[in-house]
Amino acid sequence: MSVGIVMLVHEDLHRAAQLARHWQASDCPVVIHVDKSVGQEGYKGLVRALADLEDVMFCERHRCEWGRWSLVAASQTASEMMLGNFPDVRHVYLASGSCLPLRPVGELVDYLKERPRTDFIESATTDDVPWTVGGLDKERFTLRFPFSWKHNRRAFDKYVKIQRFLRFKRRVPRGLVPHMGSQWWCLTRQTLSAILEDPDRDKYDRYFKRVWIPDESYYQTLARIYSSNIESRSLTLSKFDFQGKPHIFYDDHLQLLRRSDCFVARKIWAKANKLYDALLTDSEHAMKVAEPNPGKIDRIFSKAVERRTQGRAGLVMQSRLPNEGWENGVTASQYTILEGFSDLFLDFEDWMARATGARVHGHLFGPERVEYAGREKTFAGCLSDSAELRDYAPADFLRNLLWNTRGERQVFQFGPRDSQGISWFLARDPNASVTVISGAWSVPLFNSNLNFSEIRKISAEQQKIEADHLDILRSYYTKARVHIYTMADFIQSPMEPLQMIIDDIGSRSNRRLTEAPRMVDLTGFSQFLQNLKNQGMHPYLMGDFPSGNDPRHSATATRKPYLVK
């Protein structure tokens, strides 16, 4: 025998028994520490289940708690029993009851036999450790931590603040340079016995009893004193998320674990029967011999952390509702908002759909209903045309619509008659492309059969709404691509803005436009605006329409000629 296994067990005792038998079957003695919080009945059942194995022993029990000294005490007790009872053991491997060998134990024994003087323990100074979570790296060695972080968090945090306020600092024992690393190590007999038999052990133990999470620093620090050859890495594959919590491996991670070529992995779900059946197997079905290389799967874990912390652009759902500004992209794809176009042009939606091949909607935020393309009652993802449902969460409604139609450009109309609660969302979305013909909302009023006093009132209301909306679009915080034209400027030369919109959407053809959609009849519109002025309402958003001159446009009257082939 050359490798001894120290197992720390606190739950799933049936798996611990299965693992102990697997280790012992390869002539590796096992010393098991069972957490004192485990009931006597469960503990005695585990002892009986392994009673037939001579090289499996149970050490004195400690009540263990995460982040406290008790975990180090448990490993010390078990290691002392291992060294005292199995003199042929050359390496001691620390594992838990949820650690699962990924390769035949014989390969681990041979690997360590070729490296008889090498200690495998992750050990780095606090300046070189990037994985500490919670803001306590150097301070975990200079402050006191008498309170449990897990069970008495308020007292823990308050006591840390008091010590910081008083500028209290503990003195690190002379000769020690604090190091940190994974708690799962594999040490040689010489190094481990030197740590446990050190004449200054009592002094070191007293110091580390007040260090936070000492199981990640006790052996990692002391090994630097006694080891002649440290490889600063763990032979156990353990991955942690961005919160410092360990990843749990399930049945569908089998191929991922095999790709790592590591000897042991934690933390394995106790009900992952497929993993246990596949990996606790004979050597004929084991993995090929290879150097452990957990870096081969680091990319997958990095991607998982990125997906969990950032999510997918435009995806907001019950299981992931990020705070405002924390989204990884406000919406899933680019889209276009056209304001005033359907008021100024006849059958504009159909013309735009033919010209671009995009899905062109009406007023998605109209007051009566959601005007989907073709005026459907439901749209992608069973989105209803109910204005009430839409206005309950207008931003989420638009996110869902864009998420459900990924790959297809969406275009919709907007104006002062629509629900304005979406304005800031549109302005701050980099995926939005907004083109406004300001004042075009007055054209339907011009062609309406309402009393002029009512037209004046509605015009004043809509002009104020559009003015506020334009202020938002011109805001410093706006990230959307915004183009604003007064109605007077636009009708003088409509081709260039229309061509720009079509180029932005990406039309089916790269040919230039030769004619604009048919504009509504604006005969008498200048006098209409003058009548509004005469009634005390100043229609300034339309631009400069000289009195008595009706606006006219020509599809061929452009600012620059277009070559048509």
Number of C-alpha atoms within 10 A of each C-alpha: 14 20 29 28 25 31 26 23 21 19 16 14 20 15 19 24 18 15 22 24 20 18 21 18 14 14 17 23 28 28 26 31 24 27 21 15 14 15 10 10 8 15 18 10 14 17 15 10 15 17 12 9 14 10 19 21 19 18 18 13 18 18 14 20 16 14 18 23 21 20 21 24 18 23 22 17 19 26 27 16 19 24 18 11 14 16 11 13 19 20 28 24 20 21 24 20 27 23 23 25 23 25 25 24 23 16 15 16 19 12 14 20 15 9 13 15 19 19 27 23 25 23 28 21 16 21 10 10 13 9 14 14 11 8 8 13 18 13 16 21 24 18 21 21 21 14 19 17 18 12 10 10 12 12 15 17 14 12 17 19 12 11 14 13 9 9 9 13 13 14 10 14 11 6 8 12 15 20 24 25 25 20 23 24 23 26 25 24 24 15 23 24 16 17 21 17 12 14 10 10 14 12 11 17 16 11 19 22 19 20 25 26 24 26 24 22 27 24 27 25 20 24 23 19 14 16 18 12 16 17 11 16 18 23 22 28 25 18 17 14 16 15 11 12 10 13 15 16 20 16 15 11 14 17 10 13 20 18 15 21 23 21 24 23 23 21 21 19 19 19 12 15 11 13 22 21 9 14 20 20 15 11 14 8 12 15 14 13 11 12 11 17 15 19 13 12 15 13 10 12 15 13 11 15 16 15 13 13 16 15 19 16 16 19 21 18 10 6 6 12 12 16 7 7 9 12 18 17 17 24 27 21 20 19 22 22 23 20 23 22 25 22 21 23 18 15 15 19 22 15 16 20 16 14 15 19 18 20 20 24 21 20 25 22 26 18 15 13 19 25 22 21 20 12 13 11 15 14 16 12 11 10 17 18 20 15 18 14 14 20 17 10 12 19 19 19 17 19 18 20 19 22 19 17 16 12 11 14 18 21 25 22 25 23 27 20 16 17 19 18 13 16 16 16 18 24 25 20 19 17 19 22 22 23 23 23 24 26 26 23 25 25 18 13 18 17 13 11 9 11 8 16 11 11 17 20 12 15 21 16 14 17 22 14 16 19 17 15 18 17 10 18 24 16 13 10 12 17 18 19 17 16 15 16 17 17 25 20 15 21 18 16 19 21 25 16 15 19 17 12 21 21 16 14 19 15 18 13 12 9 12 14 17 13 13 19 19 13 19 15 15 16 12 15 20 17 16 21 21 19 15 19 14 10 12 11 16 16 18 15 20 20 15 13 18 13 13 12 12 15 17 12 15 14 17 15 13 14 11 10 9 13 9 8 5
